[in-house]
Amino acid sequence: MERLGTGIGWRPEIAEAVEAMPGIDWVEAVAENVCPGHLPESLLRLRERGVTVVPHGVSLGLGGAERPDADRLTALAERAEALGSPLVTEHIAFVRAGGPLTASPRLEAGHLLPVPRTRDALKVLCENVRIAQDALPVPLAVENIAALFSWPGEEMTEGQFLYDLVDRTGVRLLIDVANLHTNHVNRGEDPAEALAEVPLEALAYVHVAGGFERDGVWHDSHAHPVPRPVLDILTDLASRVAPPGVLLERDENFPEPTELERELDEIRAAVDKGGRVADARPAPSGTAPEPAGDDEARGRLALDQAALLSALVAGTPAPEGFDRARLGVQARALAAKRADVVAKVAPELPVILGPRYRPNFLAYAQRNPMTSGYRRDALDFAGQLLHGETALETHARKELNQWWRERSGPAPLAHSRLARIRRSLTRR
């Protein structure tokens, strides 16, 4: 595996700071936020300096019951080629459910949700990974995710699940040590035991990120400093294998560049402390047998995931065996994430609505599961505010109506006019 070194997640908000940081060997960009034909100037400058750029996908849903969408795979491949990347990465997660496999409405989670560690889920995931590998021009690495809840009736530990996935597909692994810490707090899983079972010889690189604990639940926020327990897990990993690359993730609440540089120094120190010792991990006991019947496995997984996602975003009863309190925490987290992302893709809405944006959006989200992308979600939210019974101030209603008509009509607003409106809203 190519040696990547020390990296940081590239985000537009810190693009200039990343370019100026010493010791940055590579960066990772969210694949869905990069257009191959119009790459950000900052990424182009980094590439010209020899800095590696890796596209990191968040919407493929490899752990979902359906086979990967061909258009999404094509888009991911185009980004890898445009960036000259040595690999691409995605998550072991599902992000949507329902649809033809369950003869029910398709629902979008808007976030990464854990797959059950069962033989059915493993079989489906392996086939989905193989489909993705065949469609991509470079190797694929998949990431373990953080979770707020556990699936009932799981048949494997996370380490065994990842071991069998690598054994059957040859896929590489992106190990997120912050996610191991999250699952330790939220699901009682020992990070050291997970690392002892994971096939670290397949390691592509490592993620490190911060979060916070509230009421006994760890939230993987990517908006807080990296805590000491996460750095300790990184040291444990580095004592087992020399990681080809380590990357700091930060998505929100960006600190001063000096603070990010300090965190990068702590990450380097944690890796150094672990040493460059070869992994002496014993293999887990056996490989789970292949269950028979691809379509049957997909059908069972589809029903389970649709029932769970419906409980999280549509208010239906929680499936049997789940911790209802934890599902409530996850449902609120999904709604909050949805409000945050809509505010980013449609920044005029929080400006027009002011402090009423968030409570109004959360009320809307409670009644309206997301069935398409965030831009459609923003339009539907604005439309319901305008045509429902929500009381709006006259000037807010007028500006919201203008915003909605300009985006829901057959032709987009001229750029100059849109720029004038944005400047006006910013001044206010």
N, C-alpha and C positions, 0 to 999 in steps of 0.2 A: 504494500500500500504506500502511496506517495506520502512523503513527510510534509505535513502542512505547517506545523509550528504553532505559534500563538495567534489567535484571531479574535475578532469581535463581530457581533451582528451589525451589518450595515443598515442603517435606517436614515431616511431623508433628514430627520430632525438633528442628527449628529454627524451628517456627512462631512462637513468641513473639519470637525474635531477629529474624526477617524483618519482623514487624510494627513492631519498634522501629527498624529500620535507616533511616537518612536516604537520600534519593535513590533509592528503589526505585519505579520507574514501573510495573512489571508483574511478574507471577510466572507460572510454568508448573507445572502439577500433573500427575502421572502419571494418565492418564484412568482406568485400571483400578482405581486406589486411591481413587476418589471416587464416592460414591453420590449420584445426583441428588436423591433425596428427603431426604437427611440430610447436607447439606454441612457440612464442619467449620466451627465458629464462627470460626476464624481467617480462613478464606477469605471468609466472609460479611462480617467486619469490614473486610478489605482491599477488597472490592468496594464497601462503603459509602463508603470513602474515595476511591473513583475509581480504584483500582488494577486494571488489566486482568488477567484470569486466562485462561490458554490451556491447554486440555487436550492432553496429549501422549501419544498411544497407543503401546503397545509390543507388542501381541499380534495385530494385524490380519494381518500377514504378506502385505503387498501384493506382495512379490517371489516368493511361492510359486506353485506350478503351479495350484493350485485357485483358483477365483473367491472373492472375499472373502465371508466368512460374513455373512449378512443380520442375524443377531442381534448380532454384534459391531459392525456398522455402525450399527444402531439404538441400541445402548448409547453409542457415541461421539457420535452426534447428540444424544442426550438430555443428555449432559454438556455439550456446547457450548451448548445452549439454557439449561440450568440455571445455567450460569456467565455467560451473556451474553457469550460469547467472540466476537471478530471473526474467528477462524479456528481450525482444529484441525490437529494435525500428527501424522505417523506416519513410519515408516522404510522405506527401500528395502532390504528384507531378507526372508528367509523364516525362519519359526520352527517349522514343522512340515512333515512330508513323509509319503509313503506314503498309504494309504487307497485309495478306489475307483479312482483314476487308475492305480495300479500294482498293484492286487489284492494288496496287502501290508498288514501292520499299520500303523496310523498311529502315528508317533513325534513326540514334542514335544522341541524343542531346549532350551526354557527360556531361550533367549537369542536375540539377533539374529545371523543368519548371512548372509554376503555372497551375492548372486546373481551368476551368471556374466555378464560383459559381452558377451553374444552377441546376435545378432538374434532368436533364439527367445525369450530371456529378456526382451529389450526389448519384443517384441510382446505377450507375456503381461502384463508389468508395465503397459504402456500401457492395455490393456483393463481390468485390475484397478483402475487409478487412475481411469479413467472411471466404472466402476461405483461406486466410493467417492464421487466427486464428485457423482454423481446422487443419492446417498443422504444426503448431508450438507447441513445448512441454511446452512453458511458455507463459505468457501473452504478448500481443503486444501493444506497444504505438506508436502513429503516430505524426509526427512533422509538424507544420505550417512552410511554407517556405517563403523566401524573394523573391521579384519579382521586375523587372525593368519596367514592363508594366502591364496594366489591359486588361482583356477580355471585349469586348463590350457585352451589353445585359445581364449582370449578374443579378441574381434574388434574391440574398441573400448577407448579409454582411459576413465577415469572421467568426464573432462570431456565427451567426445563422447557418452557414454551419457546423461549428464544433459541435455546440449544437445538431443539427439533426443527425450528424454522430455518436456521442456518444449515443444518445437516441436510435438509430436503431441497433447499433452493440455492445454496451457495451465496445468499445475499449477505451484504456487509451490515455491520451494526453501527448506529450512532447511539452511544450510551449517554443519557442525560443524568448526571449524578444528582442534580436538584430534584428530578422526578423520583429517583430512588429514595431520597429523603422525604419527599411528599408522601410516597406510599408507605414509608415507615411510620410516619405520624398518623396518617389517615386509615391505613389498613393493617398496621401492625406487622409489616414485612421487614425482615432484617436485611439491610443493604449488603452486609458482608456475605450473607448466605446467597443472595442473588448474584453477587459478583463471583462467588465460588462456583456457581453453576453455568454462568454465561460463557459462551465460547469467545474469549477475549482475543483469540488469534484472528477473529473476523472483524476486529474493531477498525472502523474508519476514522472516527474522531469522537470527541467528548464535548458535551454541552455543560455549562455551568451557569446558574442563574439564582436570583434571589426570590424571596417571597415573604409571607408573614403568617403568623398563627392567630386565629381568633376562635374562642370557645372550643379549644381542643381540635380545631380543623386547620390544616396547613393549606394555604392558598398559594399556588405557584404563579405569582403575579408578574414576574419579569419586570417589576417596577420598584424593587427594593434592593438594598445591598446584599451581597452573597453572605450568608451566615456561616459561622464556624463549622457546624455539623456537615454542611455541604462540602466545604473544603476538606474536611476529614475523610469523607467518602472518596473524594478525588485522590487524596493521598493513598488510601487503601487500593484504589484501582491502579494507580501508578506503581505501587509496590508489586503488583501482579504482572503488569505488562507496560512497556513504554508506549504511551498513547501517541499515535501519529500526529494528532492535532488536538488542541483544546481551545474552545471558543466561549467567550463571555456573551450571554444574551441579555439585552435590555430593550424593552419595547415601549415603555412609558416612564413618565416622571424622571426624565433624564437629568443626572447631576452635572456638575461642572466637569470638563475634560480631565482635570487633575484627579477627581474622584474615580473616574473610570480607569485612569492609568494606575491608580493605587490598587484597585481591585484586580487588574491584570497582573500586577506585581505579586499580589497574594496568591493568585492562581499559579503563577510560575513557581513560587516558593512551595506550594502544596505538592506540585508535581515533582520538584527536586527532592522534597522530603520523602516522597514515596520511593524514589530511586528507580533505577532502570533494571529491575529484577524480572527475569523471565517468569511467566505464569506457570505455577505448578498445580493448577487446578485439576482435580480428578473429574473425569466425565460423569455426568449424572447417570443414574441407573436406567439404562436402556432408552430406546426410542419409542415413543407412543405409536402403536400400530395404526396403519391407515384405515380409517373407517370407510365402509363401502358406501357408494352412492353419492357422487358429487352433487347432483341436483337435490337429493333429499337433504344433504347437509346444508346446502344454501337455503332451502325452504325453511328448515327448522331455525336456522340462524336469523333469517329475515323476519320471521314471526316474533322471535325474542327481542330483536333490536327495535322493531316497530313498536312493540308494546312498551318497551322502556322509554323510547324517545317521545312517544305520545304522552306518557306520564310526566315527562320533564318539561315539555313545551306546550302541551294541549290540555293539561289538567285532568287527564283520565286517571283512574285508580292505579296505584303502584302495583306492578306485577308481584306475585307471591314470592316471598323469600328475601326481598330487598329491604334494607334499612330505610324506612320512610323518612326519618329525620334527615339522613344523609342525602336522600334524593331531593328533599326540600332545599337543602343547602346548594346542591348542584343546579336545581331549577332556577334559584335566585341568581346564582353565578352566571348561568347562561343568559338570563334576561339582562343582567348588568353588562355583560360582554357585548350583547347585541346592541344595547343603547350606545355603548362607547364606539363601536365600529360604525354604526349609522352616523354618529356625530362626526366621524372622520371622513366618510365618503360623501356626506352632505353637510359640510361645516356651516352652511347658511342657516340650517334649522335651529341649532342652539342659539345662534345670534338673534334670529327672529323671535324665538319663544322665550329666551332668557332663562330664568330659574325654573320656568314651568316646563321646559323641554323634558327633563328626566322623568318627573312623575307622570307626565302625560304619555311619554313613550312606554314606560313600564306598565301603565294601565292598558295601553294598546297591545303590548306584547302578551299580556296575560290572556287576552281574548283572541289573539290572532297569531297562530304559529307561523313561523317563517317557512315558506314553500319554494322560494326562489332566492336570488342573491340579495345582498345588502342594498343595492341601488333600488331594486324593486321594492324592498322593504321600506326605504325612506319615502318613496312615492306613495305607497299605500298608507303609511302613517300620516303623511300630510293630507292625503285625500280624506281619510276618516276624520281628522280634526276639522276639516273645512265643511264636511257634509254631515257630520254627526251633531251631537248636542253639547259639545265642549264649548264653554264660554271663552271667547278670545277678545282681547282688546281690539279696537277698530283698526289701528295701524298695523298690528300683528296679523290680523286676518287678511288685510289688504296685501301685505307683503308675502304672506304664506300662499295666498291664492295666486299671486303673480309667479312665485317660484314654482308652484305645482303645475300651472298651465304651461309654463315655458318648457317643462321637462316631460310632461305627459302627452303633449301634442305631437303631430306627425313630423314637425321640423324643429331642430334645436335652435335656441336663441343665438343670435350673432355674438361672436366673441367680444366685440367692443361693448355691446350693451350689457352682457353678463359681467364684464370687468367693472363697469360703472356701478352696477348694483352691489357687487362684492365690496368695492371701495366704500360705498355708502354705508353698508352694514358694518364694516370694520371701524369706520369713524364713529358710529354710534356706540 
